[in-house]
Amino acid sequence: PSPLQVFRHLVRPLIQMNLALQCQVQELISLLLQKDAEIEDYRESGATLSRDRLRTEPFREETFQQNFMAETLPGICGAGEGQAFASALQQLYTAVTQQEAKQARKRHCPEGDVDTASTAETTEHPHPPAPSQEDERTSSSERTSPASSPAQKPRLPAAKAKPKKAKGLFS
């Protein structure tokens, strides 16, 4: 494969996956901090746990990052190559490449021009577009959707001509 193909089908989707996962992590950290504040409010109001085993310590991002680097990361890096690209990441890769194909069609296809839409995906692009946070949220929410499975793929609107599938490692 040419360097452009490697960039287009591997490097760019992995960078976009990384951005989507970073956005998801930040949202989860925010949610944990909100939950801790809610729990603290309950405690201050006199609420107590009925089961002591459910008690948790308040989330500390710095401590979490240190523990992750010291304990979790070595296990991840030592995993076999077959385990490195888990099913959820395959779904995220598919979502990212489909989103990229949609963006390519929007950039190269005026509204209603069906012929251009089918060729937009085959056009090589040397520079990746800057992904917006909306694209990142879409990718991460598609990945975490409980109704989706590795075999299911998001459907495109039926009003347009059927586009070609996104080309990638797992599609």
Accessible surface in RSA format (square Angstrom, percent):
REM  Atomic radii and reference values for relative SASA: ProtOr
REM  Chains: A
REM  Algorithm: Lee & Richards
REM  Probe-radius: 1.40
REM  Slices: 20
REM RES _ NUM      All-atoms   Total-Side   Main-Chain    Non-polar    All polar
REM                ABS   REL    ABS   REL    ABS   REL    ABS   REL    ABS   REL
RES PRO A   1   147.03 107.2  94.35  86.0  52.68 191.5 106.26  87.7  40.77 253.4
RES SER A   2    50.75  42.9  40.94  54.6   9.82  22.6  42.36  90.2   8.39  11.8
RES PRO A   3   117.48  85.6 106.65  97.2  10.83  39.4 113.02  93.3   4.46  27.7
RES LEU A   4    60.36  33.6  55.47  39.7   4.89  12.3  58.64  41.2   1.71   4.6
RES GLN A   5    80.21  44.9  79.32  58.0   0.89   2.1  11.66  24.8  68.55  52.0
RES VAL A   6    59.09  38.9  54.71  49.5   4.38  10.6  59.09  51.3   0.00   0.0
RES PHE A   7    47.06  23.5  46.56  28.8   0.51   1.3  46.83  28.4   0.23   0.7
RES ARG A   8    35.41  14.9  29.07  14.8   6.34  15.1   4.00   5.5  31.40  19.0
RES HIS A   9    42.98  23.5  42.83  29.8   0.15   0.4  28.96  29.8  14.02  16.3
RES LEU A  10    66.45  37.0  66.45  47.5   0.00   0.0  66.45  46.7   0.00   0.0
RES VAL A  11    58.88  38.7  56.94  51.6   1.94   4.7  58.80  51.1   0.08   0.2
RES ARG A  12     5.22   2.2   4.93   2.5   0.29   0.7   3.50   4.8   1.73   1.0
RES PRO A  13     4.64   3.4   4.64   4.2   0.00   0.0   4.64   3.8   0.00   0.0
RES LEU A  14    68.82  38.3  63.83  45.7   4.99  12.6  64.29  45.2   4.53  12.2
RES ILE A  15    92.41  52.6  90.58  67.5   1.83   4.4  92.34  66.5   0.07   0.2
RES GLN A  16    22.12  12.4  20.39  14.9   1.73   4.1  10.36  22.1  11.76   8.9
RES MET A  17     6.57   3.4   6.57   4.3   0.00   0.0   6.57   5.6   0.00   0.0
RES ASN A  18    80.35  55.4  76.80  74.2   3.55   8.5  15.53  37.4  64.82  62.7
RES LEU A  19    58.51  32.6  57.03  40.8   1.48   3.7  57.03  40.1   1.48   4.0
RES ALA A  20     0.70   0.6   0.70   1.1   0.00   0.0   0.70   1.0   0.00   0.0
RES LEU A  21    51.83  28.9  51.74  37.0   0.10   0.2  51.83  36.4   0.01   0.0
RES GLN A  22    96.78  54.1  93.64  68.4   3.14   7.5  36.53  77.8  60.24  45.7
RES CYS A  23    19.94  15.1  12.17  13.6   7.77  18.3   9.78  24.8  10.16  11.0
RES GLN A  24    25.57  14.3  25.25  18.5   0.31   0.7   9.04  19.2  16.52  12.5
RES VAL A  25    63.28  41.6  62.92  57.0   0.36   0.9  63.26  55.0   0.02   0.1
RES GLN A  26   105.42  59.0 100.96  73.8   4.47  10.6  45.20  96.2  60.23  45.7
RES GLU A  27    84.29  48.4  75.75  57.3   8.53  20.3  42.61  82.4  41.68  34.0
RES LEU A  28    93.59  52.1  93.20  66.7   0.39   1.0  93.26  65.5   0.34   0.9
RES ILE A  29    12.39   7.0  12.38   9.2   0.01   0.0  12.38   8.9   0.01   0.0
RES SER A  30    51.00  43.1  46.64  62.2   4.36  10.1  28.68  61.1  22.32  31.3
RES LEU A  31    86.21  48.0  84.84  60.7   1.37   3.4  85.74  60.2   0.47   1.3
RES LEU A  32    77.52  43.2  77.50  55.4   0.02   0.0  77.52  54.4   0.00   0.0
RES LEU A  33    88.63  49.4  82.67  59.1   5.95  15.0  83.15  58.4   5.48  14.7
RES GLN A  34   111.82  62.5 103.33  75.5   8.49  20.2  41.98  89.4  69.85  53.0
RES LYS A  35   103.27  50.4 103.04  63.2   0.23   0.5  53.44  48.1  49.83  53.1
RES ASP A  36    30.12  21.1  25.38  25.3   4.75  11.2  14.15  33.3  15.97  15.9
RES ALA A  37    64.97  59.7  51.16  78.9  13.81  31.4  59.27  83.5   5.69  15.1
RES GLU A  38    75.86  43.6  68.51  51.8   7.35  17.5  31.86  61.6  44.00  35.9
RES ILE A  39    64.30  36.6  64.29  47.9   0.01   0.0  64.29  46.3   0.01   0.0
RES GLU A  40    80.01  45.9  79.88  60.4   0.13   0.3  36.91  71.4  43.10  35.2
RES ASP A  41    83.14  58.2  81.25  80.9   1.89   4.5  18.89  44.5  64.25  64.1
RES TYR A  42   116.18  54.2 116.13  66.1   0.05   0.1  83.37  62.6  32.81  40.4
RES ARG A  43    88.49  37.2  72.77  37.1  15.73  37.4  42.41  58.0  46.09  27.9
RES GLU A  44   133.98  76.9  93.51  70.7  40.47  96.4  43.11  83.4  90.88  74.2
RES SER A  45    90.71  76.7  48.78  65.1  41.94  96.6  38.62  82.2  52.10  73.0
RES GLY A  46    57.57  71.0   0.00   N/A  57.57  71.0  36.05  98.9  21.52  48.2
RES ALA A  47    54.87  50.4  36.91  57.0  17.96  40.9  47.63  67.1   7.24  19.2
RES THR A  48   127.88  91.0  93.35  94.6  34.53  82.3  71.87  96.5  56.02  84.7
RES LEU A  49    76.23  42.5  51.90  37.1  24.33  61.2  53.59  37.6  22.64  60.9
RES SER A  50   106.42  89.9  64.45  86.0  41.97  96.7  56.57 120.5  49.85  69.8
RES ARG A  51   128.61  54.0 123.97  63.2   4.63  11.0  43.64  59.6  84.97  51.5
RES ASP A  52   104.67  73.3  90.50  90.1  14.17  33.5  38.18  89.8  66.49  66.3
RES ARG A  53   184.30  77.4 143.92  73.4  40.38  96.1  81.09 110.8 103.20  62.5
RES LEU A  54    82.30  45.8  66.43  47.5  15.87  39.9  70.01  49.2  12.29  33.1
RES ARG A  55   120.72  50.7  99.38  50.7  21.34  50.8  44.62  61.0  76.10  46.1
RES THR A  56    84.82  60.3  72.83  73.8  11.99  28.6  67.55  90.7  17.27  26.1
RES GLU A  57   144.59  83.0 128.03  96.9  16.57  39.4  61.98 119.9  82.61  67.4
RES PRO A  58    56.08  40.9  47.01  42.9   9.07  33.0  48.74  40.2   7.33  45.6
RES PHE A  59    34.16  17.1  23.43  14.5  10.73  27.9  28.89  17.5   5.27  15.1
RES ARG A  60   146.48  61.5 137.11  69.9   9.37  22.3  52.26  71.4  94.22  57.1
RES GLU A  61    71.28  40.9  65.67  49.7   5.62  13.4  20.24  39.2  51.04  41.7
RES GLU A  62   126.62  72.7 118.88  89.9   7.73  18.4  46.44  89.8  80.18  65.5
RES THR A  63    69.04  49.1  68.92  69.9   0.12   0.3  45.39  61.0  23.65  35.8
RES PHE A  64    96.91  48.5  92.37  57.2   4.53  11.8  96.21  58.3   0.69   2.0
RES GLN A  65    66.66  37.3  66.49  48.6   0.17   0.4  32.21  68.6  34.44  26.1
RES GLN A  66   106.22  59.4  98.50  72.0   7.72  18.4  41.84  89.0  64.39  48.8
RES ASN A  67    69.20  47.7  68.51  66.2   0.69   1.7  12.01  28.9  57.19  55.3
RES PHE A  68    62.12  31.1  59.44  36.8   2.68   7.0  61.40  37.2   0.72   2.1
RES MET A  69   115.57  59.8 105.02  69.5  10.54  25.1  99.20  84.3  16.37  21.7
RES ALA A  70    73.99  68.0  45.51  70.2  28.48  64.8  55.67  78.4  18.31  48.5
RES GLU A  71   125.59  72.1 103.69  78.4  21.90  52.1  41.81  80.9  83.78  68.4
RES THR A  72    64.68  46.0  56.56  57.3   8.12  19.4  39.06  52.5  25.62  38.7
RES LEU A  73    62.70  34.9  62.70  44.9   0.00   0.0  62.70  44.0   0.00   0.0
RES PRO A  74    76.03  55.4  59.54  54.3  16.50  60.0  67.12  55.4   8.91  55.4
RES GLY A  75    51.48  63.5   0.00   N/A  51.48  63.5  40.09 110.0  11.39  25.5
RES ILE A  76    97.80  55.7  86.98  64.8  10.81  26.1  90.77  65.4   7.03  19.1
RES CYS A  77    97.18  73.5  62.51  69.7  34.68  81.5  34.11  86.4  63.07  68.0
RES GLY A  78    65.95  81.3   0.00   N/A  65.95  81.3  35.35  97.0  30.60  68.5
RES ALA A  79    39.72  36.5  16.24  25.1  23.48  53.4  24.98  35.2  14.74  39.0
RES GLY A  80    43.25  53.3   0.00   N/A  43.25  53.3  36.69 100.7   6.56  14.7
RES GLU A  81   167.34  96.1 147.77 111.8  19.56  46.6  61.69 119.3 105.65  86.3
RES GLY A  82    77.91  96.1   0.00   N/A  77.91  96.1  44.81 123.0  33.11  74.1
RES GLN A  83   133.17  74.5 113.73  83.1  19.44  46.3  44.94  95.7  88.24  66.9
RES ALA A  84    65.19  59.9  42.16  65.1  23.03  52.4  49.51  69.7  15.67  41.5
RES PHE A  85    52.07  26.1  48.34  29.9   3.73   9.7  48.34  29.3   3.73  10.7
RES ALA A  86    52.60  48.4  44.34  68.4   8.26  18.8  52.60  74.1   0.00   0.0
RES SER A  87    56.23  47.5  49.38  65.9   6.84  15.8  44.49  94.7  11.74  16.4
RES ALA A  88    40.56  37.3  36.94  57.0   3.62   8.2  38.27  53.9   2.29   6.1
RES LEU A  89    47.63  26.5  47.63  34.1   0.00   0.0  47.63  33.4   0.00   0.0
RES GLN A  90    60.06  33.6  59.67  43.6   0.39   0.9   5.62  12.0  54.44  41.3
RES GLN A  91    37.28  20.8  29.18  21.3   8.09  19.3  17.65  37.6  19.63  14.9
RES LEU A  92     0.00   0.0   0.00   0.0   0.00   0.0   0.00   0.0   0.00   0.0
RES TYR A  93     0.28   0.1   0.28   0.2   0.00   0.0   0.28   0.2   0.00   0.0
RES THR A  94    13.94   9.9  13.94  14.1   0.00   0.0   7.83  10.5   6.12   9.2
RES ALA A  95     5.49   5.0   3.65   5.6   1.84   4.2   3.97   5.6   1.52   4.0
RES VAL A  96     5.02   3.3   3.94   3.6   1.08   2.6   4.42   3.8   0.60   1.6
RES THR A  97     9.94   7.1   6.57   6.7   3.37   8.0   7.54  10.1   2.40   3.6
RES GLN A  98    34.05  19.0  32.35  23.6   1.70   4.1  17.06  36.3  16.99  12.9
RES GLN A  99    25.87  14.5  25.19  18.4   0.68   1.6   9.23  19.6  16.65  12.6
RES GLU A 100    25.34  14.5  23.55  17.8   1.79   4.3  22.56  43.6   2.78   2.3
RES ALA A 101    10.66   9.8   6.53  10.1   4.13   9.4  10.42  14.7   0.24   0.6
RES LYS A 102    55.42  27.0  53.99  33.1   1.43   3.4  24.19  21.8  31.23  33.3
RES GLN A 103    43.12  24.1  43.09  31.5   0.03   0.1   7.81  16.6  35.31  26.8
RES ALA A 104     3.33   3.1   3.33   5.1   0.00   0.0   3.33   4.7   0.00   0.0
RES ARG A 105    31.10  13.1  30.56  15.6   0.55   1.3  12.53  17.1  18.57  11.3
RES LYS A 106   140.88  68.7 115.13  70.6  25.75  61.3  76.83  69.2  64.05  68.2
RES ARG A 107   104.91  44.0  66.91  34.1  38.00  90.5  65.69  89.8  39.22  23.8
RES HIS A 108    70.20  38.4  56.56  39.3  13.64  34.9  42.66  44.0  27.55  32.1
RES CYS A 109    26.09  19.7  15.03  16.8  11.06  26.0   3.27   8.3  22.82  24.6
RES PRO A 110    89.20  65.0  76.01  69.3  13.19  47.9  88.53  73.1   0.67   4.2
RES GLU A 111   162.88  93.5 133.44 101.0  29.44  70.1  70.80 136.9  92.08  75.2
RES GLY A 112    74.57  92.0   0.00   N/A  74.57  92.0  42.66 117.1  31.92  71.5
RES ASP A 113    52.83  37.0  44.61  44.4   8.23  19.5  18.17  42.8  34.66  34.6
RES VAL A 114    80.37  52.9  74.28  67.2   6.09  14.7  76.85  66.8   3.52   9.5
RES ASP A 115   115.20  80.7 110.41 109.9   4.78  11.3  32.50  76.5  82.70  82.5
RES THR A 116    40.22  28.6  36.62  37.1   3.60   8.6  24.48  32.9  15.73  23.8
RES ALA A 117    22.11  20.3  21.48  33.1   0.63   1.4  21.53  30.3   0.59   1.6
RES SER A 118    42.66  36.1  40.12  53.5   2.54   5.9  27.59  58.8  15.07  21.1
RES THR A 119    75.07  53.4  74.83  75.9   0.25   0.6  62.24  83.6  12.83  19.4
RES ALA A 120     1.68   1.5   0.00   0.0   1.68   3.8   1.68   2.4   0.00   0.0
RES GLU A 121    14.33   8.2  10.41   7.9   3.93   9.3   9.93  19.2   4.40   3.6
RES THR A 122    58.19  41.4  41.14  41.7  17.05  40.6  29.62  39.8  28.57  43.2
RES THR A 123    60.13  42.8  53.63  54.4   6.50  15.5  42.23  56.7  17.89  27.0
RES GLU A 124    78.97  45.3  63.22  47.8  15.75  37.5  42.37  82.0  36.60  29.9
RES HIS A 125    20.98  11.5  20.96  14.6   0.02   0.1   5.48   5.6  15.51  18.0
RES PRO A 126    90.92  66.3  76.80  70.0  14.12  51.3  77.14  63.7  13.77  85.6
RES HIS A 127   147.26  80.5 135.40  94.1  11.86  30.3  92.43  95.3  54.83  63.8
RES PRO A 128    62.74  45.7  45.56  41.5  17.18  62.5  45.56  37.6  17.18 106.8
RES PRO A 129    41.42  30.2  28.25  25.8  13.17  47.9  39.63  32.7   1.79  11.1
RES ALA A 130    97.60  89.7  65.68 101.4  31.93  72.6  71.07 100.1  26.54  70.3
RES PRO A 131    42.35  30.9  22.35  20.4  20.00  72.7  26.36  21.8  15.99  99.4
RES SER A 132    56.55  47.8  47.74  63.7   8.81  20.3  49.98 106.4   6.57   9.2
RES GLN A 133   112.47  62.9 107.69  78.7   4.78  11.4  29.63  63.1  82.84  62.8
RES GLU A 134   126.96  72.9 124.26  94.0   2.69   6.4  37.04  71.6  89.92  73.4
RES ASP A 135    29.38  20.6  29.17  29.0   0.22   0.5   7.05  16.6  22.34  22.3
RES GLU A 136    20.82  12.0  18.76  14.2   2.06   4.9   4.18   8.1  16.64  13.6
RES ARG A 137   115.31  48.4 114.31  58.3   0.99   2.4  44.29  60.5  71.01  43.0
RES THR A 138    45.48  32.3  41.48  42.0   4.00   9.5  26.46  35.5  19.01  28.7
RES SER A 139     6.53   5.5   5.52   7.4   1.02   2.3   1.32   2.8   5.21   7.3
RES SER A 140     8.58   7.2   7.88  10.5   0.70   1.6   0.96   2.0   7.62  10.7
RES SER A 141    65.01  54.9  56.27  75.1   8.74  20.1  44.91  95.6  20.10  28.2
RES GLU A 142    44.37  25.5  33.56  25.4  10.80  25.7  26.23  50.7  18.13  14.8
RES ARG A 143    44.57  18.7  35.70  18.2   8.87  21.1   1.24   1.7  43.33  26.3
RES THR A 144    67.88  48.3  44.79  45.4  23.09  55.0  36.29  48.7  31.59  47.8
RES SER A 145    41.75  35.3  32.64  43.6   9.11  21.0  18.91  40.3  22.83  32.0
RES PRO A 146   136.43  99.4  99.85  91.0  36.58 133.0 111.60  92.1  24.83 154.3
RES ALA A 147    85.60  78.7  61.60  95.1  24.00  54.6  73.21 103.1  12.39  32.8
RES SER A 148    41.77  35.3  24.34  32.5  17.43  40.2  25.55  54.4  16.22  22.7
RES SER A 149    43.73  37.0  41.15  54.9   2.58   6.0  35.62  75.9   8.11  11.4
RES PRO A 150    84.83  61.8  64.58  58.9  20.25  73.6  65.62  54.2  19.20 119.4
RES ALA A 151    95.73  88.0  61.68  95.2  34.05  77.5  72.81 102.5  22.92  60.7
RES GLN A 152   107.72  60.2  92.68  67.7  15.05  35.8  37.01  78.8  70.71  53.6
RES LYS A 153    72.54  35.4  52.93  32.5  19.61  46.7  39.76  35.8  32.78  34.9
RES PRO A 154    65.02  47.4  41.92  38.2  23.10  84.0  54.46  45.0  10.56  65.6
RES ARG A 155   224.96  94.5 192.73  98.2  32.22  76.7  69.57  95.1 155.39  94.2
RES LEU A 156    63.82  35.5  44.10  31.5  19.73  49.6  44.55  31.3  19.27  51.9
RES PRO A 157    92.86  67.7  74.57  68.0  18.29  66.5  86.73  71.6   6.14  38.1
RES ALA A 158   104.07  95.7  68.40 105.6  35.67  81.1  77.65 109.4  26.42  70.0
RES ALA A 159   105.16  96.7  59.31  91.5  45.86 104.3  71.35 100.5  33.82  89.6
RES LYS A 160   137.20  66.9 122.20  75.0  15.01  35.7  84.87  76.4  52.34  55.8
RES ALA A 161    51.89  47.7  29.58  45.6  22.31  50.8  41.43  58.3  10.47  27.7
RES LYS A 162   193.83  94.6 160.43  98.4  33.40  79.5 107.29  96.6  86.54  92.2
RES PRO A 163    28.05  20.4  15.64  14.3  12.40  45.1  19.07  15.7   8.97  55.8
RES LYS A 164   106.71  52.1  94.26  57.8  12.45  29.6  66.83  60.2  39.87  42.5
RES LYS A 165   154.24  75.2 138.58  85.0  15.66  37.3  96.70  87.0  57.54  61.3
RES ALA A 166    12.03  11.1   2.93   4.5   9.10  20.7   4.72   6.6   7.31  19.4
RES LYS A 167   120.46  58.8 105.35  64.6  15.10  36.0  73.93  66.5  46.52  49.6
RES GLY A 168    24.66  30.4   0.00   N/A  24.66  30.4   3.88  10.6  20.79  46.6
RES LEU A 169   105.23  58.6  74.86  53.6  30.37  76.3  77.88  54.7  27.35  73.6
RES PHE A 170    80.97  40.5  55.19  34.2  25.78  67.1  62.36  37.8  18.61  53.2
RES SER A 171    55.03  46.5   2.90   3.9  52.13 120.1  18.72  39.9  36.30  50.9
END  Absolute sums over single chains surface
CHAIN  1 A    12143.6       9919.6       2224.0       7380.0       4763.6
END  Absolute sums over all chains
TOTAL         12143.6       9919.6       2224.0       7380.0       4763.6
